Amino acid sequence: MNNVPLIKVKISEIDIQIRPVFGISSVEVLFECHRRGENYRSSFSKAVFHMYEQTKYFNEIILTEDDFVNTTDENLSYILNRILEHDEEIKMEYDKEYIENSYERFYKANEEVLKRATEGIKNPLVEMIKTYESLNKPYMEWLNNVTRLVSTPRDYLLGFNVAIENNSTFDFLKAHPALINTHQFQTQNIKMLHPFFEENGYSPLHKMMENIHLINESVNQLFQNYIVQMERTIQYPIFTYLPLFFHKEWSEQRKTLLNFGWFYSDELPNELVNEIHEKRNELNIDEVNKMIVEYFRKDRCEILKNMVRGWKDLSYFRCRENIFHEALVNHSRKYFNSSVTLLTIHTEGVITDFVRIELQAAKYKMILAIDDIKKLIEVENISVNKYEIYIDVIEQITKGFIEKFDHSNPEEASNKSRHKIAHGHVYEKESEVNSLKQFLYINEIYHLFVQLNKSEQIKNC
């Protein structure tokens, strides 16, 4: 819905532009605020502020959440009505409600849309489970006894994971072949174990394998029927709400990492992220820093080295190969001032090169280049999780560039200021934490640019 035009509204006596699209992240803010005990008006105001944040680069003056909470009902009602104009499903439920409070009415309408969207998949999923259990009932008791001895290969669910990660719209019909293909692949692996299980008297598995092709054919057809049924049942685009369920746990882990000064990176193993999240009330920042630093330090920084070696598909990264290698060597030898300085300066270089080369729009100021990239991300088909990661990283990079720096008083700026670093006024000993973060920031920028480089938006520039 990025083709929905921006609207103008005056908040805190300042004219701003905002896109009246109440997407998944806005719904999440609305529900979360109300869950915490805030009233319907406050919850809606903060959800609108979240909408504003998605388009704030169209505005010269940055407003705060309080500006939206304290604005007039006239302004909020105007935005609410514009949302309804562009969202037929929510408007339909909104018109059904007989509630005087328009903010409560809007909240209830979103609840009903969510309920209808999820009910569309509930019954078929239950039927799928029942069918699968009935087909495997003769073997379930035996399998329950032996599963604790068997390690499930990670790629058993690879097709499902890839389907969710790469399809922000979560097309069940596309996910289905991936599921079935993955299952058949695992079936071939299990068949290789026949002799071992037969020799050791596991005849139930042998019988199961003899009939598995019949079961697989039945499951294949039945699952396909159920999946088609789910697609037809859901009238409202499920991608607007279903990701709330898949996204919830990931989002909580992301917030945990942000609270400790990090961000959610695919380079962090799930085990480490889970441990930090589960112990978030026990750990302090120094302890979390130590856990992450030790992970990337092990085997003489091999994980970090492999990550940096992967930056080879873009010309504006390849031409800096020696720079990144020097930064990596300095980091591994604990010369962190050198690595931080090199990476800070060349993060600016790759960003401005991307805008200059790919968008053919050279920018004199780094912040203008970042704004162009944000606009591109906004209209690009990026999964919800990756979108939030990229925005988190860009915000961290932006902080270093917008921090005030005065040549007459350089000490006033923090050591994270890009200008203070580039002008040679950071001389205190740097930390491994800051150096590692610079590597991880530029790694996400690399993967973002790889994706954007394939974008139709760039091709049309």
N, C-alpha and C positions, 0 to 999 in steps of 0.2 A: 504493500500500500504506500510505497514511497512516491507514487504519482499523485497522492493527495496534496493539493496546494497548501502552502503556508497561509496562516491567518495572522492578522495583526491585532494586538491587544495591549492596553496600557496597564502595566504592573508597577507599583511604587513610582508613579508619575514618569515611567520610562516606556517608550514604545518598543515592543519586542515582537518577534515572529516565532510562531510555533506551529508544528504540523499536528492537526487534530486526529491523530491515529492512536487509539488505545490498544496497544499491542500487549504481548505476553508479559513483558517486563513491567509494564504499567499496572496490569492486573495483579501481578505478584506484589507490587508495592501497596496497592489498594487493600488487598486481603491481609497482608502482613501488618500494616499499620492498624487496621481494625482489630486484628487478633491481639495486638498488644494493648488494646483498650482505648484507642483513640476514637473520637466520634466520626460519623460518616463524612462530615464536611472536611475535617482535618485530613482524613485518609484520602479523600478525593484531591484535596489541595496538594498533598505530597506526591500523589500519582501524577498530577499535572506538572509539578516541578520536574519529575523524572522525564516526562515527555519533553519539557523545555530543554533539559540537559542533552537530549539526543539531537537537538537542533540549535544549541546555544552558539555554535560557531557562525550562525547567520546574524548574531547580535553583537554589537560593539561593547556593551556594558553587561557584565555578568551579574545576575541576580542570585539571591540565596533562597533556600527553602522557606525561610520565614517571610520573605516578600510575598510568596504565593499563599501561605497560610493566612497572612494578614490582609490580603487583597479583598476587594468588595465581592458580595454575592453576585452582583451584576456581571463582573468579569468572569467569575467561575461558571455562572449559568450560560454565558455566551460561549465559553469553551465547551461546556457539556453539550450544548445543543449542536455545535459544529461537529462534535464526535458522533452524535447520533445521526447526523445527516450522512455521514460516510460509513456507517456500520448498521446495516439493515437488521441483522440478527439481534443486536443489543437493543435497537430501537423497538423492534417488535415486542420484546419482553418488557421493555420500559413502558410501553403504552398499555400493557396488560395490567401493570401494577397500580393499585389505588392507594398510594402512599403520598401524604402531603409533602414530606421532606424529599426534595428532588435528589439529594445526595444518597439518602438511604434507598430511594427508588432505583437509582443507577446501580448501586451496590447489589441489590437483589436481582436486577436484570442480568448482571454479569454472573451471579451465582446460578441463575436458571440456565443461561447459555452453557456454562461449564458443566452443569449437571446433565443437560441433554447431550452434550458432546461425549461425555464419558459413559453415559448409559448406552450409547450406540455401540460401544465395544465390549461392555461388561458381559452381556449374555452370550455372544459368540465365543468369548474367551473361556467362559465357564464350560460351554459345550465342548470346546477343544480339549480342555483338561479332562473332562469326563470321558471323552472318546479315547484319548490316549491311554488313560488309566485302564479302561475296559479292555483295550487291545493287549495291554501288557500285564493284566491282572495275574495270570498264572506264574509270572516271573517276579512280580513286585516284592513278595516276601523274601525270596531268595536274594534278590538284588539288594534289598535293604540290609541284609546281613553281611554282604561282601563289599558294599561300596566304600566302607571305611578303609578297605585295603587297596582301593584303586584310586589313583590320582587322575582327575579329569583334565585332559589337555586344555590349555587356555584357548586354543583356536576352535574348540567345539562351538563356541558362541561368537566366533569372529564375524561371521556373516551378519549376525544381529547387531553387534556393536558397530560395524562399519555402516550398516544401514541407518542407524540412528545418528551417528557422527556426521555422515556425509549428506543426509537428507533432512534438512531442517523442517521440511514439510511432512516428514515421516510417511512416505507412501507405502502402505502395507503391501500393495501388489508388487512393489519393487523389492521389498524386504523378504517376501516369501521365497523366491528362488534362492536367495542367499542362504536362508535358513535350511532349505531342503538340500541344497548342494553341500553345505557344510556337514549336514547329518550324514549324507551318503559318503563323504570323504572319511568321516570317523568310522562309518560302518566297515569300510575297507581295512582300516587299521585294526579294528577289532577282529576281523576275520583271520588276520595273521596270527592271532593268539589261540586259534582252535586247538592245535596240537598240545600246547601247554595245558589248557584247561581240560582237555579230554584225558590226558595222561594223569592229571591230578583229581579226576573224578568229578569235575564240575559239569555234569551232564545237562543240568538245566540251561546253562549258557549255550551248550552245543545245540540243544533243541531250539533255543531262542534264535540262534543264528540261522538255523535251517529255515525258519519261517519269517526271518526279518524282511526279506524282499517282498513278501506278501503284505506284511504289516506296513512296510514303508509305502507301498502303492496305495494302501487304504488311507493311511495318514495323509499322504500327499494330496489325494483327492479331497478328503474331508477338510483338511486345513485350508486348502484353496477355496472351498466353498464357504467356509466360515469367514475367511479374510475378505472375500468378495462381499459377503453379507455385511461385514463391518463397514466396508467402504460405502455401500449403498445406504446403510442406516444413518451414517453421519452426514447430515445436511450442511452443518456449519464446518468451515475449514478446520480440521482437527489440529493443525499445526499451531493455531492460536492458543490452545489450552493444554493439549496433551503433554507438551514439553514441561509443563509445570511439575508433573510427577517425576519424569526422568531427570529433570533439571534440579529438583529440590536438594538432594543430598550433595550433588556437585557444587551447587551454589553455596551451601553452608560451609563446605570445605574451602571454597574460594574466599569467603568472608574471613574464615579463620586465618588463612595465610596473609590476607591483606592486613588484618589486625596486628600481625606480627611483623609487618613491614615487607612482606614478600608478595608474590602473586602466583596464581595457579599456572604452572608450566608443565607441558607434556614431558619435559626432561626430568621432572621429579617422579620417582616411582610411586605407585599407588600405596604401597606398604608404608612409605615414609609419610605421605600426605595423611593417610588414615591414622597413623600413630600420633601425629601432631594434632589432628582434629579431635581425636578421642581424649587426648591428655591436655586439651587447650586450657582447662581451668587449673592445671597443675604446673604447666610450663611457663617460664618467663621468656622474654625476647632473646636474652643471651643464650639460653638453652636451645631454643629453636634455631638460632643462628649457627650454633655449634653442630647441631644435627645435620643441617643442610650443607654446611661447609665441609664437614667430614665425608659426606656422601660423594661430593665432587672432588675431594682431595684424594680419595683412595686410589690405589694402583697408579700412583704418580699422575693424578689428574687425567686418567685415561678417558673417562666419560666426557669430560670437558673437551679434551683434544678431539675426540670423535665428533662431537657436536660442531666444533669450529671447522673441522675438515669438510663438513657437509655443506658449507657455504660456497658452493661452486657453480650454481646454475645461473647466476646473474652477473653480468659484466661489471657492474659497479661494486660487487663484492670480490670478484676474481682479481680485479686490478689492485685490490688492497690485501691480497693474500699475505704478502710479507709483513704488512702492518699488523694483521691479526695474529700472525705467527709470533712476532715479537711480543705482542701483548700477552699471548699465551705462555711464552717462555718466561716473561717477567712475573706473571701470576704464579706459575708453578714454582719459581724460585723465591717467591714471596717479596718481590719488588712491586708492591701494589700501587705506589704513586705513579710509576711508569705505565702500568697496565690501565689504570683508571684514566689517566690523561690521554693516552692513545685512543681508547675506546670512546671516551666522551666526545673528542673532536671528530672522530671518524663516524660516529653515529650521525652527527650532523651531515657529514659528507655523503653517506649513502642515502639519507632521506632527501636531501636537496638534489642529488643525482637522479633519484627515482622520479621526482617531479619534473626535472629538466629533460630527462631522456624519454621516459614513458609517457608523461602527460604533455611533454613539449611546452612546459610553462615554467620557465626558470623563475625562481623567487629570490629576492635579495635578502629577505628575512626568513629565518628558520621557522618561526611561528606561522607564517603564511603558507609555507610548504606543508606543515602539519595540518593546517586547516583544509587544504586541498585533499589530503589523504583521508581525513575524517569524512569529508563529503562523499568520497568514493566508497568508503566502507559502508556508509549509510545506505547506499543503493545496491551494494554488492550482495550476492546470495551467499552469505557466510552463516555457518551454524551458530546457534545462540551462544554456546559455550565459547567458541573461538572469538566471536564478536566481543564478548565481555573481556576475554584475556587481552585482545589487541587494544581495546579501549583503556584497560588498566595500565598497560605498558606505555601507551602513548601519553597518558596523563602523568606518569612518573617522569618520562623524558621531558614533557612540557614544563614541569615544575622547575627543572634545572635551567630552562631557557628564559622563563618569565620572571625568575627571582631578581629583585632589584639589585643592581650592582653599581656602585659609585666609585670611580677612580680615586676620588679624594678621601674616601673612607672604605677601602676594600674589606676591612675586617668585619664590617657590618653584615656582609653576606655570608651565608653558610658555605661550607666546603663542597656542597653539592651543586653550587651555582656554576653553570657552564662558563659564564663570563669570568668568574673568579679563577677557575681552572685554566682557561685558555689564555688569560692575561698574566699568568704566572704568580698568582697570589695565594695559592694553596701549597703550603710547604710542610704542614704537620703530617705525621706518619698516617698513611692510609690503611684501611682495614681490608682483610680478605673478603669480608661480607660485601662491602661496596664494590670491590673489583668483580666478584662473582655476579652480582646483580647486573653490572654493565654488560657482561657476557650474555646473560639470560635475556636482557632487554633487546640487545641487537639480534639475538637468535630469533625472537618472536617477530621482530621487524623483517628479518630475512624471509621467514615463512609467510608473513603477510604479503610481502612484495611478490613472492613466487605465485601466490594465489591471484593477486591483483593483476599480475603480468599476463595471465591467461584470460583476463576478464574482457567481456564484450564492451564494457564501458571504456576501457583503455583503447581498444581497437577503433572505437568511434571518436576518439579524441582528435 
